[in-house]
Amino acid sequence: MNAPWLDVIGIGEDGWEGLSPSARVRLEAAEIIIGGPRHHKLVEHLPAERVEWPSPFRELAEELDGWRGRKVAVLVTGDPLWYSAGALFLRRFGPDAVLFHPQLSAFQLAAVRMKWSLADVETLTVHGRPAEQAIPFFGHGQRLLLLTQDAGTPAKIASLLRECGLGASRLTVLGAMGGPDECRIEGTAADWSAQPPDFHLLAVECLGEQGATVPPRTGLADDLFIHDGKMTKREIRALTLSALAPRRGQMLWDIGVGCGSVAIEWMRAARDTRAVGIDTSRDRLAMAAANSVQLGAPRLDFKVGRVPEALADLPEPDAIFIGGGLSQEVAHAALDALPPHGRLVANAVTLESEAVLAALYARHGGSLIRIAVSRASPVGRMHGWKPAMPVTQWSLTK
């Protein structure tokens, strides 16, 4: 095994004094030190060649390739493996090439400042990512710690909280923690107007306004979606998500995505899930895109086209849902693309598509169920049951 040539060193606002002895030794031996302007200033006494982070940051891995064999150190804030550059370097160079020197993370420092148990809060990042992806974690009584993009992030989060009926939520900006310029700014989402420093962490205690109903992670009401009437309704969506079984970091292909209801709930159900919505209608893709931002799944991807051609070059799926355009050709293309242990779920409402599912069940096995939902509705001065169209669902684990 070769000795590591790349040191990734977490550094705090206390700079050189806060580093461990081993991190200091590696920095003093480095030929090249890479970091942001703030990081370089904290260790400006060292003689190594200096390189600033490129933009976008992922291009740094390309530059590092050219320095193999030299002693290279990358300075990051806090813990390199907690929403930082460490994962990028591991994917690119492998674990034998990299040595990590962690510092206290911003999350740990913030939990201490807020006197919150770190095990009882959600730790999130909206740095370089859409702020809307924090929405699924909103809920009365929830506590969030967010790595932010810049000084404008708290105002954006405050706006999203107000839209969810959480205007009473308490926001705390914790700036430059651990350094001489540490600051704290507090306010509520309803009246947030502060101008925080660019470098900070945001702590949020979510508090609902009286009478406000905050949407759950899954089981969203149908009227929260923009749709044209053709959508997987809430009760059917719940059974569909149960069969798709979302797990952290997994990829869903949603064929015939429509308004995006299944893909959006898939992404809300588990952290870091991904999804691609495929449809022949650009109008429906536009609806799904609007819903994905509004409902906290802004990283939902889309592809216009017909299956099987539209499946080319997509990331490998862990699960596939066929909600529209069902045919034997579409189902077999999905089955062929599915890796071992992948899940396939297909819903049908017409006799013709139901016959397709019956044939697939006869050939491949799996589970075939029929779902009937009735809702109470007025009948004159009384109430009765109004049945919705029954749905046939076939599911299979490969």
N, C-alpha and C positions, 0 to 999 in steps of 0.2 A: 504494500500500500504506500503510495506517495504521500509525502508530508503536505499538509494544506498550504496553499500559496495565497489564499484570499482571506483576510481577516475582516469580519463585519462587526464593528464596535459600536455599541450603544453608548451615547453620551447625553448627560443631562445639563441643565442650566448651571450646575456647579462646575462644569468643565473638567479640566485636568485633575482637580482635587478629588472629584467624585469617582474617578476611574479606578478599577482594581489594579493591583500590581502587574498582573499578567497582561492586561490591556495596555498599560503604559509601556511595557517592554516591547510589545508588538508594534505599537505606534512609533516608538523611537527607532525601531529597526526598519520601518517601512520606507521603500523607495518612492512610492506614489501614495498620496492620501487624497481620497475623493470624498466630497461632501458638499453641503450647501454653504452659502456665505456665513451663516450663523455658526455652523459647525467649525469651519476653518478658523473663525475668530477665537473660538474657545481653546484652540491648540496652536495658536499662531507662532509659538516659539520653536516649533519643530522644523527641521531643514528640508524635509521631503518635498518632491515635486508636487504641486497642487493642481487638482482638477475639480471643476465644479460639476454637479449633477447636470446631465443633459435634460432637455425637455422634448418629447416625453421621457419619463424616467426609465422606461423599459429599454431604451436605446443604450443605456449604460452597460447592459450585458454584452452587447456587440463590441463596445470599446474594450471591455475587460478581456475579451478573447485575445486581443492583440498584446496583452501584458502578461500572458501566462509565462511562468518561470521567473518573474520578478516578484518582489515583496510588495503586495498591494493591500492597502487598508481602506475600507469604506466606512465613513462615519454616518450613523443614523441616529434618530432620536429614540431613546428608551430601549425597548426590547426589539431586536431585529426580527424576531419570529412572531410578533403580534401586530398584524396589519402594517407590516413594514417590508423591507427589501429582501429579507432572508429567504422567503419562499421562491422569489424570482431566481435568486442565485442557486438555490438547491435544484430547481428544475433545469437550469441551464448547465451547471457545472458538476452536479452530483455532490453527495455528502462528503466524499473524501477530499474535495478541493477546498472546502470552506470551514473556517473556524469561527464560532460565534462568541462574543463577549457581551452579554446582556447587561443593561442598566435597568433601574426601576422604570416601569412603563408609566405613561401618562395616566392609564387607567388606575394603577395602584396608587399613584400620588393623589389622584382625584378622589378615590374612595376614602382615603385618609382625611383629605380636606373636608369632604362632605359628611364624614363619619357614617358611611354606608358600608354594609357588608358586601364585598366584591362578588361573593357567591350569589347574592340576591338581586343583582342588577344585570341589565343587558348592556354588553359592550359592543359598540357599533362604530363604523367609520363611514363618513360621507366625504372623505378627502379624495378628490379625483373621481367621485361617483355622484350620481343624482341624489339630491337630498330626499327625494320622495321615497327612496327605498327604506327610510326609517319608519314610514307610515304603518306597516304591519305590526310594529312593536308598540304602537301607541295604545294606551288603555288606562282607565282610571286606576290610580294606585301604582302604576308601573314606574320604575326608575331606570333611566337611561344615561349612559356615558357615551358621548359621541366625539370622535376625532373629527375636526372640522376642516373645511377647505380654506376659509379666510374670514375676514371680519364680517362678511355679509351672511355667513351661515346661520348665526342665531336668529336673525330676522326672518330668514327663510323657514327655519324650523318653527318659529313662533307662528308664522302665517299658516303652515300646515296644521299645527295644533288647533288653531282657531277654527279652521275649516272642519275639523273633526269634532267640534264641540268641547275642546279641551283648553279653552282660553284661560282658565284659572291656573293652568300648569305653571310651576315655578322653574325659571331658568337661571342657571348660575354659570357665568363665564369664569374659568380658572386659567389665567394667563401666566406664561413663563414660570411654571411651578418649579420650585427648588432653587430659583435664582434671585438675584438682588432686585429684579424688576417684577417680582410676582405680584399679581393683582387679582381682585375678585369683584365681579359685577353681578348684581342680582336684579331680577325683575320677574314679571309674569308675561305669558304669551299674549294676553289681552292688551297690554300697554307697552310692549317692548319697543324701546327707542334708543337704547344705548349703542355706543360706538366702541366695540371691543377691539383689542389688538389683533393683528392677523394670526399670531401664534398663540393658540389657546385650546382648551378642551371645554366642551359644553356638557353640563350636568342638567338633566331634565327630570323633574318629578311631575308625572302626569296627573292632572286633577280635572275631573269632568265637571262641566257646568250643570246646574240643576236641570233635570229633564233630558239631558243629552244622552244619546245612545251611540256608543262607540262601536263600530263594526268589529266582529271577532276576526281572528286570523283566517278561519275558514267558515263556510256557512253564510256567506254574504247574501244579503237580500237581493232579489232580482232587480229591484228598482234602483240599485246603486250603479247598474251598468247601463251605458248607452247601447241600445240594441234595436233590431228591426222586428222583434217578435220571435225570431228563430234563434233560440239559445238553449243551452242545457240548464234547465231550471234548478232551483236550489236543492230540492229533495233528491233529484237524480244526480246532481253534481256531487252531493255528499257521498252517495254510493260509488260514483265514478272515482272520486279522489281516494276512497277507501281501497278500491281495487288497484289503482295506480300506485298507491303506497309511496308517496314522496319521502325521500331521504336526503340528508344534507349533501349538497354538492352535485346532485344527480341532474341529468338532462332529460327533458321531455320533448318529444315531437307531438304537436297538436295538429293533426291533419283535419282540414275543414274547421279552422279556428273560430270562424264567426266573430262574435263580439269579444272573444278571448276569456270567457268566464272560467273555463277549466284551467287553462294555462296560468291565469292570474292567481287562482287559488292554489295551484301547485306551487307557485313561487312564494306565496305567503305562508305555506304550510311548514316549510323547513328552510333553514338558513342556507344561503349560498346556492340554492337550486337555480337551474337555468332552464330555458324553454325556447323553442322556435315554433311560431305559429305559421301554418302553411294554408293558403287559400287562393282560389282563382279570382276572387273579387277584391279589387283594390279598395272599394268602399268599405267592405267589412274589415279589411286590414286596418284601414284608417280608424274605424270605430274601436277596434281592439287596441290600437296604439294609444288612443285617447284614454281608454279605460285603464290601460296598464300604468300610465302616469298618475291618474287620479286615485287609483286604488293601491299604489305602493309596489308595483312591479315594473319600474321604468326600464329595466334591462331586458325585458322580453323582446326577443328578436323576431323578425318576420321574413317570410319568403313568399313571393307571388308565383303561382304556377300550378301545374297539374302533377299528380303522382302517377307514375314513379319518377318522371324527369326532375321534379322539384326536390327530390330527396338527395340528389347528387351533391357531394361536397359538404353535407351537413355534419356537425359533430356527432359522434356515435351516441345513440340514445340509450338511456337506462329504462325508459318507458315510452310507449306510444299510445296516443288516444286518437281514435277515428270517430269524429263527431259529425262529419259531413262528407258527402261524396263517396260513400261506402260502395265498394264493388269487390268481386273476387280478385281482380288485378291489384287494387289498392291494398287489400288485406294481405295478399301474398308478398307484395313489395315490402310492406311493413314487417311481416314475419321474417323475410330474408335479411332485413337490416338489423333486426333485434339480436343482440348478443345473448349468450347463455345467462340465465337468471333474469333477463329482461322481462318486463310486463307489458302486455298488449290488452287494451280495453277498447271495445267498439260498441256504440249505441245505435239502435235502429228504431224508427217509428213507423215506417211504411211496410206493407206486406212484402214488397219486393226486397227491401234491405233486410227484413227479418228472415226471408228465405236464404239470403246470403249467409247470415249468421248461423242458421240451422245447418247449412252445408259445411261451414267451417268447423262447427262443433262436432259434427259427425266424423270429420276427417282428422281433426287435430286434438279433440278433447277439450279440456279446460272447464269453464263453468258457464252455463247459459241460464239466465234468470229473466223473468218478466216482472216489470215494476209498474204497479198501478197506484196513482196518487189521486185522492179526492180532496177538495177543499170546501169548507163550509161557506155557503153563500145564501143571500136572501131568497126566499120563495114567498112572495107576498109579504105578510106580516111575520112569517116564520122563517126558518132556515133549513136548508137541506144540503146534501152533498153534491158537488159538481165535479164530475170526474175529468181529469186531464187525459190526453192521449197516452195509452200505455207505452212503455219503452222496453224493448228487449235488449239485454246487455250480455255480450260475450266477453269473457276475460280469460287470459292464459298467461302462465309463467313459463318461459321457454326453458 
